[in-house]
Amino acid sequence: MKRLVIGLGNPGDTYRHTRHNIGFVVADRLAELLKKRFAAGKGEYSYFECDVEKHHLIVAKPTTYMNLIGRAVAELIDLYNIDETKMMVICDDLNLPFGQIRIRERGSSGGHKGLESIIYSLENDRFPRLRVGIGCPEDSEAKDYVLEKFGDDEKAELNGIVNDAAKAVLEWVNRGIVSAMNRYNVKLTH
C-alpha cells in the first residue's frame, strides 16, 4: 500500500533554517533515517521513494513557495494515484508551544498558507497532518516570526523534536493514524 508524506517549506537558502521550514527539516530527517536522498521530481517537487515494512513510501518537498504548494501536492496525488487519506502533511504551527507535536486526521488550515493551498487544490481537508509547534511570542508579528531562524535556545532542542516528528510519521506509515496520535500527541521531553 502506498503512503505519501509532504514536508512543507519555502525553497532557497534564504528560508533554509527558518521556523516555517520545519516540514522540510522533518522530511530531511526521514531521508537520513531511511538512508535515501532527494532527487528532482517530474513536477514542482523533490522526492524519494522506498519500501517501509508493508508500505511503499513517497516523501516529497514541494519547490514552490508556501502559498502555491497545493499545485505540487495535486501533481503527486495524481501521479501516484493516492487517496488524500493516505497522505500526511508536515508543517509548522504557531498555536502550539515550541516542540509539541499534534497529529490530526483532517481539519482546517488554521491560517497556515501551505495547508490553505493544499485544501484549495484538493477541494477538501480530508488528509492527515502533523503539526510541529513553533510557538509565537505575543509581541511578535506572525508573518515575520515564521520566517525567522530558530533561536539558540530552540536549536538546542530542535534535534530531539525533529527526531520525534520523523518517528511519528513512520508510526503513521506502519501502524496508522490512531497509533500515531496516541503515541505522539503529547508533550515529549527531548
C-alpha positions in Angstrom: 0.0 0.0 0.0 1.3 3.5 -0.9 1.8 6.4 1.6 2.7 9.9 0.6 4.4 12.3 3.0 4.7 16.0 2.2 7.1 18.3 4.1 6.1 21.9 3.8 8.6 24.8 3.5 9.8 27.5 1.2 12.6 26.9 -1.3 16.0 28.5 -1.3 18.8 29.3 1.1 17.0 32.4 2.5 14.4 30.2 4.1 16.5 27.1 4.9 16.7 27.3 8.7 13.5 29.3 9.4 10.6 28.1 11.6 8.3 27.9 8.6 10.5 25.2 7.0 10.2 22.7 9.8 8.3 20.4 7.4 11.4 20.3 5.2 13.6 19.6 8.2 11.5 16.6 9.2 11.4 15.3 5.6 15.2 15.5 5.5 15.4 13.6 8.8 13.2 10.9 7.3 15.6 10.7 4.4 18.5 10.2 6.9 16.7 7.6 8.8 15.7 5.7 5.7 19.2 6.2 4.1 17.7 7.9 1.0 18.4 11.1 -1.0 16.0 13.6 -2.5 16.0 13.8 -6.3 14.3 16.3 -8.6 10.7 15.2 -9.4 8.8 15.4 -12.7 7.0 18.4 -11.3 7.4 21.1 -8.7 8.9 18.9 -6.0 11.9 16.8 -5.0 11.3 13.4 -3.6 12.5 9.9 -2.7 10.7 6.5 -2.7 11.3 3.4 -0.6 9.6 0.4 1.0 8.9 0.6 4.7 7.5 -2.6 6.2 4.5 -3.4 4.1 4.2 0.1 2.6 5.6 1.9 -0.4 6.6 5.4 0.9 7.0 8.5 -1.2 8.4 11.6 0.7 8.3 14.9 -1.1 9.3 18.5 -0.6 7.5 21.0 -3.0 9.7 23.5 -4.7 7.0 26.2 -4.9 6.5 28.9 -2.3 4.1 28.1 0.6 1.0 29.7 -1.0 1.3 27.6 -4.1 2.2 24.2 -2.6 -1.2 22.8 -3.4 -0.2 22.5 -7.1 2.7 20.2 -6.3 0.6 18.1 -3.9 -2.1 17.7 -6.5 0.5 16.6 -9.1 1.9 14.0 -6.7 -1.5 12.6 -5.8 -2.4 12.3 -9.4 1.0 10.8 -10.4 0.9 8.1 -7.7 -2.9 7.7 -7.6 -3.0 8.1 -3.9 -6.2 8.9 -1.9 -5.8 12.0 0.3 -6.4 10.0 3.4 -3.1 8.1 2.7 -1.1 11.4 2.6 0.4 13.1 5.6 1.5 16.8 5.5 4.1 18.0 7.9 4.1 21.7 8.8 4.8 24.3 11.5 2.1 25.6 13.9 2.2 29.0 15.6 -0.6 28.0 18.0 1.3 25.0 19.5 4.0 25.5 22.1 7.5 25.1 20.8 8.3 21.4 20.3 4.8 20.0 20.8 3.6 17.6 18.0 0.0 17.3 17.1 -1.3 14.8 14.6 -4.8 15.1 13.2 -6.8 13.0 10.7 -8.2 16.1 8.9 -9.2 19.7 9.6 -9.0 23.3 8.7 -5.8 25.2 7.7 -5.7 27.0 11.0 -4.4 30.0 8.9 -1.4 28.1 7.5 -0.9 29.3 3.9 0.6 25.9 2.8 -2.4 24.0 4.2 -4.8 26.5 2.7 -3.2 26.0 -0.7 -3.5 22.2 -0.4 -7.1 22.3 0.7 -7.9 24.7 -2.2 -6.1 22.5 -4.8 -7.6 19.2 -3.5 -11.0 20.8 -2.7 -11.1 19.0 0.6 -9.4 18.8 4.0 -9.5 15.0 4.4 -5.8 14.4 4.8 -3.7 13.7 7.9 -1.3 16.4 9.1 1.5 16.5 11.6 1.9 20.0 13.1 5.1 20.9 14.9 4.7 23.6 17.4 6.9 26.7 16.9 5.1 28.9 19.4 4.8 32.6 18.8 5.5 35.3 21.4 2.6 37.7 21.9 4.8 40.7 20.9 5.7 39.1 17.5 4.1 39.6 14.2 3.3 36.0 12.9 4.3 36.6 9.3 7.7 37.8 10.4 8.2 35.3 13.2 7.7 32.2 11.0 10.4 33.5 8.6 13.0 34.0 11.3 15.6 31.4 12.1 15.4 29.4 15.3 16.9 30.9 18.4 19.9 29.4 20.1 17.8 28.0 23.0 15.4 26.4 20.4 18.3 25.0 18.4 19.4 23.0 21.5 16.1 21.2 21.5 15.4 21.0 17.8 17.2 17.7 17.0 15.0 15.8 19.5 11.8 17.4 18.3 12.7 16.6 14.6 13.5 13.0 15.6 10.2 12.7 17.4 8.3 14.1 14.4 10.1 11.7 11.9 9.3 8.8 14.2 5.7 9.9 14.4 5.4 9.9 10.6 6.9 6.3 10.5 4.4 5.3 13.2 1.6 6.6 11.0 3.0 4.8 7.9 3.4 1.4 9.7 0.6 1.4 12.3 -1.9 4.0 11.3 -3.2 7.4 12.4 -4.7 6.3 15.8 -1.5 4.7 16.9 0.5 7.8 15.9 -1.9 10.2 17.6 -2.0 8.1 20.8 1.8 7.9 21.0 2.9 11.4 19.8 0.1 13.8 20.6 1.6 14.5 24.0 4.3 17.0 25.0 7.5 14.9 25.0 10.7 15.8 26.8 13.7 15.9 24.5 
